[in-house]
Amino acid sequence: MLTHECIHSYNPYSKLSGVHVAQVHAASHHGSLYNRSFIESFEETPMLVAVLTYMGYGILTIFGYLRDFLRHWKIERCHIAREKEEQKDFVPLYQDFENFYTRNLYMRIRDNWNRPICSVPGAKVDLMERSSRDYNWTFEYTGRVVHDVINLGSYNYLGFAENTGPCADSAAEVTIKYGVGVASTRQEIGNLDRHEEMEKLVAKFLGVESAMAFGMGFATNSMNIPALAGKGCLILSDELNHASLVLGARLSGSTIRVFKHNNMQSLEKLLREAIVHGQPRTHRPWKKILIVVEGIYSMEGSVVRLPEVIALKKRYRAYLYLDEAHSIGALGSRGRGVVDYFGLDPCDVDVMMGTFTKSFGAAGGYIAGKRELIEYLRSHSHSAVYATSMSPPVVEQIITSMKCIMGEDGTTIGLKRVRQLAENTVYFRKRLREMGFIIYGNMDSPVVPMMLYMPAKIGAFGREMLKRNIGVVVVGFPATPIIESRARFCISAAHTKDMLDRVSNLCLTSRQQRPPK
């Protein structure tokens, strides 16, 4: 029987009242489930902040309707996509109400996203400056380049997104030999020897029997989950799972039930009900029950409670699908992801999924597990059968960076980067908390959400930080709950201590004063 002991203690790093850190020790009668402390911090939105945030959105909504009224009577120029006058009696192609948020709220702060860079996305990037004369409906490039912007927006966790070094050199050599494109699927004439080597290396890296790679990380989830589950199956999905997992679950035709984020009581309740009641109406047993979770949740910075999930999966004889898009390479003493982080057996995870787009500085994704699973997907996955093979230089980038992490290149560079990322993460999180900022997530997660709350702060923070040569990602509704807008920092092993100090100091000054003109 699984029992929990939760110890809540005051967070000494925060100057804001009400912040608590939950240190969780979970154990069973058969031994400890956790071989390390599991510390995550979250805070409920203060009532005053919540009220002011709702008021802010309310005012924006009222003015949005007013501007729509002015646009309707052609008092204000309309930039939005509209039906042609001769097609006004057709079924509407554009849903006006669904686009209301984009038209009137998102457009006001649109300049904070889609900023074009013109350099390698390393620790620093160069940005192409742009301006807008029509309140962000369109942009014009000024011809000026903003140099040496500290990059805290890219998922370059281990710093392998670079244009010099062994990875870049190997990719260049392979490009000369194989070219850039394969122009065929793996099942036809697009299966290269480099693809075979990469998949064997991925399986060895993860400690499983077999693996297969796909050209797109999003499609790795959305096209493979339908091959694993279908009608008569039950998918239990974390409420904060990525859109690719949600889409894959919907496309499968399975029954989907959502459990509260990282809440094992909620998950166990759904598992019990599924076993007891079976399928709706017929009450027949489910063909299979698939639990779908992520390693690191990219908006919350939280880490899945994997030891507890595996314990529940074994008890109720369910299957586990683990998405390690953000955790592979970024967690664990050897960079092998959340399984390595908790010291667990990879064989306890039925389907291991991850991407090469982050820690490896490449593109695509993988599915790994037992040999029978991979052989089944090779012939049943739409992404495997119909998609073009991965580009050879991308494959070589994956091989070279993965060998570097494993130490098979004869150096300790990869291991040092894994350790440097862990040190940078702990240091930056601790420093922001000491300054009084509200930081979400696990203490070891390189995804660091800093709460902004109010809608006006989303655009203001992103713009003010860019004025100080800091590139950050700001996130608001609908990607987050409406009262939990935030800035999201992505820490890299390529960041230096001086960079992190500069960013944290400027975060403090940006909320106190505006920079001089």
C-alpha positions in Angstrom: 0.0 0.0 0.0 1.4 3.4 -1.0 1.6 5.9 1.7 2.7 9.6 1.6 4.4 11.9 4.1 4.4 15.5 3.0 6.4 18.1 4.9 5.6 21.8 4.2 8.1 24.3 5.3 8.5 28.1 4.8 10.6 29.1 1.8 13.5 31.1 3.2 14.4 32.5 -0.2 11.3 34.5 -0.7 10.5 37.9 0.7 6.8 37.5 -0.3 4.5 36.0 2.3 2.6 32.8 1.6 5.3 31.1 -0.4 5.8 27.5 0.6 8.0 24.7 -0.6 6.6 21.2 -0.4 9.3 18.6 0.2 7.8 15.2 -0.5 9.1 11.9 0.8 7.1 9.0 -0.6 7.6 5.5 0.6 5.9 2.1 0.4 6.0 -0.9 2.7 8.4 -2.6 0.2 11.0 0.2 0.4 11.5 3.8 -0.5 10.2 5.0 -3.8 12.4 8.1 -3.8 16.2 8.0 -3.5 16.4 11.8 -3.3 14.4 14.8 -1.9 11.7 16.0 -4.2 11.3 19.7 -3.8 8.8 21.9 -5.8 7.4 25.3 -5.0 4.1 26.8 -6.1 2.0 29.6 -4.7 -1.7 30.4 -5.1 -2.3 33.7 -6.7 -2.9 36.4 -4.0 -6.5 37.5 -3.8 -5.7 41.2 -4.5 -3.6 40.3 -7.5 -6.3 37.9 -8.9 -8.9 40.6 -8.6 -6.7 43.2 -10.3 -5.8 40.7 -13.0 -9.5 39.9 -13.7 -10.3 43.6 -13.8 -7.4 44.2 -16.3 -8.8 41.5 -18.6 -12.3 42.9 -18.1 -11.2 46.4 -19.2 -9.4 45.0 -22.2 -12.5 43.0 -23.2 -14.8 46.0 -22.9 -12.5 48.1 -25.1 -12.1 45.2 -27.5 -15.9 45.1 -28.1 -15.8 48.9 -28.5 -13.1 48.7 -31.1 -15.0 45.8 -32.9 -18.0 48.2 -33.0 -15.9 50.9 -34.5 -14.5 48.5 -37.1 -17.9 47.3 -38.0 -19.0 50.8 -38.9 -15.6 51.5 -40.6 -14.7 54.2 -38.1 -11.5 52.3 -37.3 -9.6 50.5 -40.0 -10.0 46.7 -39.9 -6.9 44.5 -40.4 -8.5 41.2 -39.6 -9.4 38.4 -42.1 -13.0 38.9 -43.2 -15.4 37.2 -45.5 -15.8 38.7 -49.0 -19.0 40.7 -49.5 -20.3 38.3 -52.2 -19.8 35.4 -49.8 -21.6 36.9 -46.8 -24.4 34.2 -47.0 -21.9 31.3 -47.0 -21.1 29.3 -43.9 -18.5 31.5 -42.0 -14.9 30.6 -42.6 -13.6 32.7 -39.8 -15.3 32.4 -36.4 -15.4 36.0 -35.2 -15.8 35.3 -31.4 -13.0 32.7 -31.4 -10.7 35.3 -32.8 -11.7 38.0 -30.4 -8.8 37.4 -28.0 -6.3 37.3 -30.8 -7.7 40.4 -32.4 -8.0 42.7 -29.4 -5.7 41.4 -26.6 -2.9 39.3 -28.1 -2.3 41.8 -31.0 -1.5 44.5 -28.4 1.6 42.6 -27.2 2.3 40.6 -30.4 5.8 42.2 -30.7 7.0 40.0 -27.8 6.8 36.9 -30.0 8.2 35.6 -33.3 11.2 37.9 -33.0 13.6 36.9 -35.9 17.1 36.1 -34.9 20.1 36.1 -37.3 22.7 34.1 -35.5 23.2 30.7 -33.7 20.8 30.4 -30.8 23.5 30.0 -28.2 24.0 31.8 -24.9 23.7 35.0 -26.8 21.9 35.8 -30.0 21.6 38.6 -32.6 18.1 40.0 -33.2 16.7 41.7 -36.3 15.1 44.9 -35.1 11.6 45.6 -36.3 8.9 48.2 -35.7 5.2 48.6 -36.3 3.1 51.6 -37.4 -0.3 49.9 -37.0 -0.2 48.6 -33.4 1.5 45.2 -34.2 -0.7 44.2 -37.1 2.3 44.4 -39.4 6.0 44.8 -38.9 8.8 46.5 -40.8 12.5 45.7 -40.4 14.6 48.7 -39.6 17.8 47.2 -41.0 19.5 47.3 -37.6 20.7 44.2 -35.7 20.6 44.1 -31.9 23.8 42.2 -31.0 24.7 40.0 -28.0 21.2 39.6 -26.5 21.4 37.1 -23.6 19.3 34.2 -24.8 16.9 32.8 -22.1 14.3 31.7 -24.5 15.8 28.8 -26.4 15.7 25.2 -25.2 19.5 24.9 -25.7 19.9 23.1 -22.4 23.4 21.6 -23.0 24.6 24.3 -25.4 24.9 22.0 -28.4 23.1 24.5 -30.7 26.4 25.9 -32.0 28.2 26.5 -35.3 31.7 25.5 -34.1 33.1 22.4 -32.5 32.9 18.6 -33.3 29.1 18.5 -33.8 29.1 21.2 -36.4 32.2 19.8 -38.1 30.7 16.3 -38.3 27.4 17.7 -39.6 29.3 19.6 -42.3 31.2 16.4 -43.4 28.0 14.4 -43.6 26.3 17.1 -45.6 29.1 16.9 -48.2 28.8 13.1 -48.4 25.0 12.5 -48.2 23.5 15.9 -49.0 20.8 17.6 -47.1 17.6 15.8 -48.1 16.8 12.1 -48.5 13.7 12.5 -50.7 12.1 9.3 -49.5 10.5 7.5 -46.5 12.4 5.1 -44.4 10.3 2.2 -45.7 11.2 2.9 -49.3 14.7 4.1 -50.2 15.4 6.7 -47.5 16.8 4.4 -44.8 20.5 5.4 -44.4 23.2 3.7 -42.4 23.4 6.9 -40.3 19.7 6.4 -39.3 20.4 2.8 -38.2 23.4 3.9 -36.2 21.5 6.8 -34.5 18.6 4.5 -33.4 21.0 1.9 -31.9 22.8 4.7 -30.1 19.5 6.1 -28.7 18.5 2.7 -27.4 21.9 2.3 -25.7 21.7 5.9 -24.3 18.3 5.2 -22.7 19.1 1.6 -21.6 16.3 -0.1 -23.6 16.1 -2.8 -26.3 15.3 -0.7 -29.3 14.4 2.8 -30.5 13.2 4.6 -33.7 13.4 8.2 -34.7 11.0 10.6 -36.4 11.6 13.9 -38.2 9.3 16.0 -36.1 8.9 16.1 -32.3 5.3 17.1 -32.4 4.4 14.4 -34.8 6.2 11.8 -32.6 3.4 12.2 -30.1 0.4 13.1 -32.3 1.1 10.3 -34.9 2.2 7.5 -32.5 -0.3 7.6 -29.8 -3.1 6.7 -32.3 -1.1 3.6 -33.2 -0.9 2.5 -29.6 -4.4 3.1 -28.4 -7.9 3.2 -30.1 -11.5 2.6 -29.5 -12.2 0.7 -26.3 -8.9 2.0 -24.7 -8.6 4.5 -21.9 -6.0 7.3 -21.8 -5.3 9.0 -18.5 -3.7 12.3 -19.2 -2.1 14.9 -16.9 -4.1 18.2 -17.2 -1.0 20.1 -18.2 0.2 17.7 -20.9 1.6 19.3 -24.1 -0.7 20.0 -27.1 1.0 17.2 -29.1 0.0 14.6 -26.5 -3.6 16.0 -26.3 -3.9 15.9 -30.1 -2.5 12.3 -30.3 -5.0 11.2 -27.6 -7.9 12.8 -29.4 -6.9 11.3 -32.8 -6.7 7.8 -31.3 -10.4 7.7 -30.7 -9.8 6.4 -27.1 -11.8 7.6 -24.1 -9.8 10.3 -22.4 -9.9 11.2 -18.7 -7.8 14.0 -17.2 -6.2 13.9 -13.7 -5.0 16.9 -11.8 -1.4 17.9 -12.4 1.1 15.6 -10.8 -1.6 14.6 -8.3 -1.3 10.9 -7.5 -4.5 10.7 -5.5 -6.4 12.0 -8.6 -4.6 9.5 -10.9 -5.3 6.6 -8.5 -8.9 7.5 -8.2 -9.3 7.4 -12.0 -7.5 4.1 -12.2 -9.7 2.5 -9.5 -12.9 3.7 -11.3 -11.6 2.4 -14.6 -10.9 -1.1 -13.1 -14.2 -1.2 -11.2 -16.6 0.2 -13.7 -15.0 -0.6 -17.0 -16.3 1.0 -20.2 -19.4 3.2 -20.2 -22.7 1.5 -20.8 -21.3 -2.0 -21.5 -19.0 -2.1 -18.4 -16.7 -4.3 -20.3 -13.0 -4.1 -19.2 -10.9 -1.6 -21.0 -8.7 -3.1 -23.7 -5.8 -1.2 -22.3 -5.2 1.8 -19.9 -2.5 4.2 -21.0 -1.1 6.8 -18.5 0.4 9.8 -20.3 2.8 12.1 -18.5 5.7 14.4 -19.2 9.2 14.4 -17.6 9.4 18.2 -17.2 6.3 20.3 -17.8 7.4 23.2 -19.9 5.1 25.9 -18.5 5.2 24.9 -14.8 8.8 23.8 -14.5 7.6 20.8 -12.5 9.0 17.3 -12.7 6.7 14.3 -12.9 6.5 12.1 -9.7 7.7 9.2 -11.7 8.4 6.7 -8.8 4.8 7.1 -7.7 3.4 6.9 -11.3 5.3 3.7 -11.9 4.1 2.2 -8.6 0.4 2.9 -9.5 1.0 1.7 -13.1 2.3 -1.7 -11.7 -0.5 -2.0 -9.2 -3.3 -1.4 -11.6 -1.6 -3.1 -14.6 -1.7 0.0 -16.8 0.8 1.1 -19.5 3.0 4.2 -19.1 3.8 6.7 -21.9 6.5 9.1 -20.8 7.3 12.3 -22.8 10.8 13.4 -22.1 11.0 16.3 -24.6 12.4 18.7 -22.0 13.9 16.3 -19.5 16.1 14.1 -21.7 19.7 15.5 -21.4 18.6 18.1 -18.9 18.0 15.9 -15.8 20.0 13.1 -14.2 23.6 12.8 -13.2 24.3 11.3 -16.7 21.9 13.4 -18.6 19.6 10.4 -19.3 16.4 12.2 -18.3 13.9 11.8 -15.5 14.4 8.0 -15.3 18.1 8.7 -14.5 17.2 11.5 -12.2 15.2 9.2 -9.9 17.5 6.2 -10.4 14.7 4.0 -11.9 14.8 1.1 -14.3 14.0 2.2 -17.9 12.2 -1.1 -18.4 9.5 0.1 -16.0 8.4 2.7 -18.6 6.5 1.1 -21.4 6.9 3.8 -24.0 9.7 6.3 -23.7 9.4 9.4 -25.9 11.7 12.3 -26.3 12.9 15.0 -28.8 16.2 15.9 -30.2 15.3 19.6 -30.6 16.4 20.7 -27.1 19.3 19.2 -25.3 20.9 17.8 -28.6 20.5 21.0 -30.6 19.0 19.1 -33.6 15.4 18.2 -34.7 13.0 15.4 -34.5 11.9 12.9 -31.8 12.2 9.3 -30.8 10.1 6.4 -29.4 12.0 3.8 -27.3 11.1 0.6 -25.4 10.9 -3.1 -26.0 11.8 -4.5 -29.4 8.3 -5.7 -30.1 6.9 -2.2 -29.5 9.3 -0.6 -32.0 8.8 -3.3 -34.7 5.0 -2.7 -34.3 5.4 1.0 -34.7 7.6 0.7 -37.8 4.7 -0.7 -39.7 1.7 1.0 -38.0 2.8 4.5 -37.2 1.7 7.1 -39.7 4.8 9.2 -38.9 7.1 6.2 -39.7 5.3 5.0 -42.9 4.5 8.3 -44.6 7.0 10.9 -43.4 10.2 11.7 -45.2 13.4 10.5 -43.5 15.4 12.7 -41.2 18.0 15.0 -42.9 21.5 13.4 -42.7 23.3 16.5 -41.1 20.5 16.5 -38.4 21.1 12.8 -37.8 24.8 13.4 -37.5 24.2 16.3 -35.0 22.3 13.9 -32.8 24.9 11.1 -33.0 27.8 13.4 -32.2 26.1 15.3 -29.3 24.8 12.0 -27.8 28.2 10.4 -28.0 29.6 13.5 -26.3 27.1 13.2 -23.4 27.9 9.5 -23.1 31.7 10.1 -23.1 32.1 7.9 -26.2 34.0 10.8 -27.9 36.9 10.2 -25.5 36.2 13.5 -23.6 34.3 14.6 -20.5 32.8 17.6 -22.2 29.3 16.2 -22.3 29.3 15.3 -18.6 30.7 18.7 -17.7 27.8 20.3 -19.6 25.3 18.2 -17.7 26.8 19.2 -14.4 27.1 22.9 -15.4 23.4 23.0 -16.4 22.4 21.5 -13.0 24.6 24.1 -11.2 23.3 27.0 -13.3 19.7 25.9 -12.6 20.0 25.7 -8.9 22.0 29.0 -8.7 19.5 31.0 -10.9 16.4 29.7 -9.1 17.9 30.4 -5.7 19.0 33.9 -6.7 15.6 34.9 -8.0 13.9 33.6 -4.9 16.3 35.6 -2.7 15.2 38.7 -4.6 11.6 38.1 -3.7 10.3 36.8 -7.1 7.7 34.1 -7.2 9.2 31.1 -9.0 7.3 27.9 -9.9 8.5 24.4 -10.4 11.1 21.9 -9.2 14.4 23.1 -7.9 16.3 21.1 -10.5 14.2 22.1 -13.5 16.0 24.3 -16.1 12.6 25.7 -17.0 12.1 28.6 -14.6 8.7 30.3 -14.7 8.6 33.7 -12.9 5.1 34.9 -12.2 3.9 38.2 -13.6 0.1 37.7 -13.2 -1.3 40.9 -14.7 -1.9 41.2 -18.5 -0.2 44.6 -18.9 3.0 43.1 -17.3 3.3 40.5 -20.1 4.2 43.0 -22.8 5.9 45.5 -20.5 8.3 42.9 -19.0 9.3 41.4 -22.4 9.9 44.9 -23.9 11.9 46.2 -21.0 14.1 43.2 -20.8 14.9 43.5 -24.5 15.8 47.1 -24.1 18.4 45.8 -21.6 19.6 43.1 -24.2 17.9 40.2 -22.4 15.7 37.9 -24.6 13.0 36.2 -22.6 9.7 34.4 -23.3 6.6 35.8 -21.8 3.5 33.6 -21.6 -0.2 34.4 -20.9 -3.7 33.1 -21.4 -4.7 30.8 -23.1 -1.3 29.0 -22.7 -1.6 29.5 -18.9 -4.5 30.1 -16.6 -5.9 33.6 -17.0 -4.5 34.8 -13.7 -1.1 33.1 -13.9 0.8 35.0 -16.7 4.5 34.5 -16.4 8.0 35.0 -17.9 9.7 31.7 -18.6 13.5 31.4 -18.4 15.3 28.5 -20.0 18.7 27.9 -18.5 21.6 26.5 -20.5 25.0 25.0 -19.7 26.4 27.7 -22.0 25.3 30.5 -19.7 28.0 31.9 -17.4 27.5 33.0 -13.8 28.0 36.7 -14.9 25.2 36.3 -17.5 22.8 34.9 -14.9 23.8 37.6 -12.4 23.1 40.3 -15.0 19.7 38.8 -15.8 18.6 38.5 -12.2 19.8 42.0 -11.4 18.0 43.5 -14.4 14.8 41.6 -13.5 14.9 43.4 -10.2 15.5 46.8 -11.7 13.0 46.4 -14.5 10.2 46.2 -12.0 11.4 49.3 -10.1 12.3 51.8 -12.9 12.3 52.3 -16.6 15.7 52.5 -18.4 16.9 56.0 -19.3 16.3 57.1 -23.0 
